[in-house]
Amino acid sequence: MIWCRFENSGRASYGIVEGDTVIAVDGDPFSTHQRGATKHRLDSVQLLVPVVPPTFYAIGSNYRTHVIERSKAKGFKEPKFYDRPRVGYRANSALIASGEDIVKPKDAGPRFEYEGELVAVIGKRCRNVTPEQATACIFGWTIGNDVTERDWQKNDPTNLRGKNADTFKPMGPWIATGIDPRDMITTVRLNGNTVHQFPTGDMLFSAGEVISDISRTNTLSPGDVVWLGTDELPQSIGPGDTIEIEISGIGVLRNRVVAGT
């Protein structure tokens, strides 16, 4: 099933996508809901971020090649692999939907990079669960682009600017249920050209392991999102570029980069 959030005539609501049609839903996917009688053409509505998360988690250093290449880029002789997931927070204010513009701030440097990521959407409250139990708490999956200004990130240990500035977190286009990361391929295209392609499920820590680790100290709630990292070494992007992240079984997250004023 494909769930979306959309706006029509100034009203935001959840919907179920079937082909080229969006069926409006009364309620939300995480609680009581029912299909409404209203249907819209998919191309006639504005897609919103598929969920506004109560808490927005993100893990770094979760793919082997990415860890190795980032270490090389930083001038380190040996890559550092962690023995547990390195999870932090992101800001909801940075979220934008597929189709909206990523704004590169006018004072941002040249190392302005994308990161194509699988995103787990939590469907059940979970606390201190095993990886298997954590996996059962996942409602579905969407796509994230963890845009980063690397010079800001280097000088700001909280990532307030480097990863959480407005528009730095595209997410969408919707939530897909009933699929498995082990069957997915992530493809990243820059201006129509494929620059990365990797098995989505080839993570150092699976979604269940990451969520389980978080749940040791933090209660996860329906609607929370957990971004699961990226592979390979991203390139820099700038105004005029279009970045597309496609994950098989989900869809395509597409955003253009524009210059800040």
MIMARBA-267892 format. One record per residue (C-alpha): residue in three letters; x, y, z. Coordinates in nm, 2 decimals. Each point is the difference from the previous one (the first is absolute). Example, Ala and Ser with C-alpha at 12.3 -4.5 7.8 and 13.67 -1.06 7.14 Angstrom:
BEGIN
NODE  res      px      py      pz
NODE  ALA    1.23   -0.45    0.78
NODE  SER    0.14    0.34   -0.07
***
This chain:
BEGIN
NODE  res      px      py      pz
NODE  MET    0.00    0.00    0.00
NODE  ILE    0.11    0.36   -0.07
NODE  TRP   -0.09    0.27    0.25
NODE  CYS    0.05    0.37   -0.07
NODE  ARG   -0.08    0.33    0.15
NODE  PHE   -0.13    0.26   -0.24
NODE  GLU   -0.16    0.34   -0.01
NODE  ASN   -0.31    0.08   -0.20
NODE  SER   -0.19    0.33    0.02
NODE  GLY    0.21    0.10    0.29
NODE  ARG   -0.07   -0.30    0.21
NODE  ALA    0.26   -0.26    0.09
NODE  SER   -0.10   -0.37    0.05
NODE  TYR    0.13   -0.35   -0.04
NODE  GLY   -0.08   -0.20   -0.31
NODE  ILE    0.05   -0.34   -0.16
NODE  VAL    0.17    0.00   -0.34
NODE  GLU   -0.14   -0.25   -0.25
NODE  GLY    0.15    0.05   -0.35
NODE  ASP   -0.07    0.36   -0.10
NODE  THR   -0.26    0.05    0.27
NODE  VAL    0.01    0.12    0.36
NODE  ILE   -0.28   -0.12    0.22
NODE  ALA   -0.05    0.24    0.29
NODE  VAL    0.00   -0.16    0.35
NODE  ASP   -0.18    0.10    0.31
NODE  GLY    0.25   -0.03    0.28
NODE  ASP    0.37   -0.10   -0.03
NODE  PRO    0.19   -0.32   -0.07
NODE  PHE    0.12   -0.04    0.36
NODE  SER   -0.35   -0.01    0.16
NODE  THR   -0.36   -0.04   -0.09
NODE  HIS   -0.07    0.09   -0.36
NODE  GLN   -0.23   -0.08   -0.29
NODE  ARG    0.00    0.07   -0.37
NODE  GLY   -0.21    0.30   -0.09
NODE  ALA   -0.22    0.05   -0.30
NODE  THR    0.22    0.27   -0.16
NODE  LYS    0.25   -0.09   -0.27
NODE  HIS    0.26    0.23   -0.17
NODE  ARG    0.23   -0.04   -0.29
NODE  LEU    0.35   -0.03    0.13
NODE  ASP    0.13    0.27   -0.22
NODE  SER   -0.27    0.24    0.12
NODE  VAL    0.11    0.01    0.37
NODE  GLN    0.30    0.13    0.17
NODE  LEU    0.20   -0.27    0.18
NODE  LEU    0.12    0.09    0.35
NODE  VAL    0.27   -0.17    0.21
NODE  PRO   -0.17   -0.34    0.06
NODE  VAL    0.01    0.04    0.38
NODE  VAL    0.09    0.27    0.24
NODE  PRO    0.20   -0.20    0.26
NODE  PRO   -0.04    0.04    0.37
NODE  THR    0.37   -0.08    0.02
NODE  PHE    0.25    0.00   -0.29
NODE  TYR    0.29   -0.24    0.04
NODE  ALA    0.29   -0.05   -0.24
NODE  ILE    0.30   -0.23    0.00
NODE  GLY    0.34    0.07   -0.15
NODE  SER    0.28   -0.24   -0.11
NODE  ASN   -0.23   -0.28   -0.09
NODE  TYR    0.15   -0.13   -0.33
NODE  ARG    0.35   -0.14   -0.03
NODE  THR    0.10    0.18   -0.32
NODE  HIS   -0.13    0.33    0.13
NODE  VAL    0.21   -0.03    0.31
NODE  ILE    0.31   -0.09   -0.19
NODE  GLU   -0.04    0.28   -0.26
NODE  ARG   -0.09    0.26    0.27
NODE  SER    0.31   -0.10    0.19
NODE  LYS    0.22    0.05   -0.31
NODE  ALA   -0.16    0.34   -0.07
NODE  LYS    0.09    0.11    0.35
NODE  GLY    0.36   -0.12   -0.03
NODE  PHE   -0.03   -0.29    0.25
NODE  LYS    0.22   -0.30   -0.06
NODE  GLU   -0.25   -0.25    0.14
NODE  PRO   -0.38    0.01   -0.01
NODE  LYS   -0.18   -0.02    0.33
NODE  PHE   -0.29   -0.25    0.03
NODE  TYR   -0.22    0.04    0.31
NODE  ASP   -0.12   -0.28    0.22
NODE  ARG   -0.35    0.15    0.03
NODE  PRO   -0.21    0.23   -0.20
NODE  ARG    0.09    0.37    0.01
NODE  VAL   -0.34    0.16    0.02
NODE  GLY   -0.08    0.37    0.02
NODE  TYR   -0.30    0.23   -0.05
NODE  ARG   -0.11    0.21   -0.29
NODE  ALA   -0.23    0.30   -0.01
NODE  ASN   -0.36   -0.02   -0.14
NODE  SER    0.04    0.36   -0.11
NODE  ALA    0.26   -0.12   -0.26
NODE  LEU   -0.26   -0.24   -0.17
NODE  ILE   -0.13    0.07   -0.35
NODE  ALA   -0.20   -0.22   -0.23
NODE  SER    0.10   -0.15   -0.33
NODE  GLY   -0.02    0.27   -0.27
NODE  GLU    0.09    0.28    0.24
NODE  ASP    0.32    0.20   -0.03
NODE  ILE    0.32   -0.06    0.20
NODE  VAL    0.13    0.35    0.08
NODE  LYS    0.38    0.03    0.01
NODE  PRO    0.06    0.29    0.24
NODE  LYS    0.20    0.29   -0.15
NODE  ASP    0.28   -0.05    0.26
NODE  ALA    0.02   -0.38   -0.05
NODE  GLY    0.33   -0.13   -0.13
NODE  PRO    0.07   -0.22   -0.30
NODE  ARG   -0.02   -0.33    0.19
NODE  PHE   -0.38   -0.01   -0.01
NODE  GLU   -0.10   -0.37   -0.03
NODE  TYR   -0.29   -0.24   -0.03
NODE  GLU   -0.04   -0.34    0.17
NODE  GLY   -0.27   -0.24   -0.12
NODE  GLU   -0.15   -0.19    0.28
NODE  LEU   -0.26   -0.26    0.08
NODE  VAL   -0.24    0.12    0.28
NODE  ALA   -0.19   -0.23    0.23
NODE  VAL   -0.33    0.13    0.12
NODE  ILE   -0.10   -0.12    0.35
NODE  GLY   -0.36   -0.14    0.03
NODE  LYS   -0.01   -0.12    0.36
NODE  ARG    0.12    0.13    0.33
NODE  CYS    0.32   -0.19    0.10
NODE  ARG    0.23    0.01    0.29
NODE  ASN    0.29   -0.23    0.09
NODE  VAL   -0.08   -0.24   -0.29
NODE  THR    0.21   -0.27   -0.17
NODE  PRO    0.10    0.06   -0.37
NODE  GLU   -0.27   -0.25   -0.10
NODE  GLN   -0.26    0.18    0.20
NODE  ALA    0.13    0.34   -0.13
NODE  THR   -0.04   -0.12   -0.36
NODE  ALA   -0.37   -0.09    0.08
NODE  CYS   -0.05    0.36    0.11
NODE  ILE    0.09    0.14   -0.34
NODE  PHE   -0.31    0.12   -0.18
NODE  GLY    0.16    0.07   -0.33
NODE  TRP    0.28    0.17   -0.20
NODE  THR    0.07    0.33   -0.17
NODE  ILE    0.30    0.18   -0.14
NODE  GLY    0.22    0.27    0.14
NODE  ASN    0.27    0.23   -0.13
NODE  ASP    0.23    0.10    0.29
NODE  VAL    0.14    0.32   -0.16
NODE  THR    0.31    0.12    0.18
NODE  GLU    0.23    0.31   -0.01
NODE  ARG    0.33   -0.17    0.09
NODE  ASP    0.19    0.31    0.12
NODE  TRP   -0.28    0.09    0.23
NODE  GLN   -0.02   -0.36    0.12
NODE  LYS    0.38   -0.01    0.08
NODE  ASN   -0.02    0.31    0.22
NODE  ASP   -0.34   -0.07    0.16
NODE  PRO   -0.01   -0.32    0.21
NODE  THR   -0.38    0.03    0.05
NODE  ASN   -0.07    0.01   -0.37
NODE  LEU   -0.24    0.29    0.05
NODE  ARG    0.10    0.17   -0.32
NODE  GLY    0.19   -0.27   -0.19
NODE  LYS   -0.29   -0.25   -0.01
NODE  ASN   -0.31    0.18    0.14
NODE  ALA   -0.03    0.32   -0.19
NODE  ASP   -0.33    0.07   -0.18
NODE  THR   -0.07   -0.22   -0.30
NODE  PHE    0.30   -0.23    0.07
NODE  LYS   -0.22   -0.31    0.06
NODE  PRO   -0.21   -0.10   -0.30
NODE  MET   -0.22   -0.30    0.08
NODE  GLY   -0.25   -0.19   -0.21
NODE  PRO   -0.18   -0.04   -0.23
NODE  TRP   -0.21   -0.23    0.21
NODE  ILE    0.01   -0.30    0.23
NODE  ALA    0.01   -0.36   -0.14
NODE  THR   -0.11   -0.29    0.22
NODE  GLY    0.06   -0.38   -0.04
NODE  ILE    0.35    0.02   -0.15
NODE  ASP    0.34   -0.11    0.12
NODE  PRO    0.33    0.20   -0.02
NODE  ARG    0.18   -0.32   -0.10
NODE  ASP   -0.19    0.02   -0.33
NODE  MET    0.07    0.37   -0.07
NODE  ILE    0.26    0.18   -0.21
NODE  THR    0.08    0.37    0.06
NODE  THR    0.08    0.20   -0.31
NODE  VAL    0.12    0.36    0.02
NODE  ARG   -0.02    0.22   -0.31
NODE  LEU    0.15    0.35   -0.04
NODE  ASN   -0.15    0.20   -0.29
NODE  GLY   -0.13   -0.33   -0.15
NODE  ASN    0.33   -0.18    0.02
NODE  THR    0.04   -0.30    0.24
NODE  VAL    0.28    0.08    0.25
NODE  HIS   -0.06   -0.28    0.26
NODE  GLN   -0.18   -0.33    0.01
NODE  PHE    0.02   -0.24    0.29
NODE  PRO   -0.20   -0.27    0.18
NODE  THR   -0.21    0.18    0.25
NODE  GLY    0.00   -0.27    0.26
NODE  ASP    0.38   -0.04    0.01
NODE  MET    0.03    0.19    0.33
NODE  LEU    0.24   -0.04    0.28
NODE  PHE   -0.30    0.02    0.24
NODE  SER   -0.35   -0.11   -0.13
NODE  ALA   -0.30    0.22    0.07
NODE  GLY   -0.11   -0.24    0.27
NODE  GLU    0.34    0.02    0.17
NODE  VAL    0.00    0.38   -0.02
NODE  ILE   -0.35    0.03    0.14
NODE  SER    0.07   -0.26    0.27
NODE  ASP    0.31    0.20    0.11
NODE  ILE   -0.20    0.33    0.02
NODE  SER   -0.27   -0.17    0.20
NODE  ARG    0.23   -0.09    0.28
NODE  THR   -0.02    0.35    0.12
NODE  ASN   -0.26    0.18   -0.21
NODE  THR   -0.36   -0.09   -0.06
NODE  LEU   -0.09    0.00   -0.37
NODE  SER   -0.35    0.10   -0.10
NODE  PRO   -0.22   -0.04   -0.31
NODE  GLY    0.11    0.24   -0.27
NODE  ASP    0.36    0.03    0.12
NODE  VAL    0.25   -0.04   -0.28
NODE  VAL    0.34   -0.16    0.00
NODE  TRP    0.24    0.10   -0.29
NODE  LEU    0.23   -0.29   -0.06
NODE  GLY    0.31    0.14   -0.17
NODE  THR    0.15    0.00   -0.35
NODE  ASP    0.27   -0.18   -0.19
NODE  GLU    0.29    0.12   -0.22
NODE  LEU    0.14    0.35    0.00
NODE  PRO   -0.25    0.28   -0.11
NODE  GLN    0.09    0.28   -0.24
NODE  SER   -0.05    0.37    0.06
NODE  ILE   -0.32    0.16   -0.14
NODE  GLY   -0.09    0.36   -0.07
NODE  PRO   -0.27    0.23   -0.14
NODE  GLY   -0.15   -0.14   -0.32
NODE  ASP    0.07   -0.36    0.09
NODE  THR   -0.28   -0.26    0.03
NODE  ILE    0.06   -0.29    0.24
NODE  GLU   -0.21   -0.31   -0.03
NODE  ILE    0.00   -0.29    0.25
NODE  GLU   -0.18   -0.31   -0.11
NODE  ILE   -0.05   -0.31    0.22
NODE  SER   -0.16   -0.30   -0.17
NODE  GLY   -0.34   -0.08    0.15
NODE  ILE   -0.05    0.36    0.12
NODE  GLY    0.04    0.26   -0.27
NODE  VAL    0.21    0.31   -0.08
NODE  LEU    0.08    0.29    0.22
NODE  ARG    0.08    0.29   -0.23
NODE  ASN    0.12    0.35    0.10
NODE  ARG    0.16    0.30   -0.17
NODE  VAL    0.27    0.21    0.16
NODE  VAL   -0.04    0.38   -0.01
NODE  ALA    0.21    0.28    0.13
NODE  GLY   -0.09    0.17    0.33
NODE  THR   -0.04    0.38    0.01
***
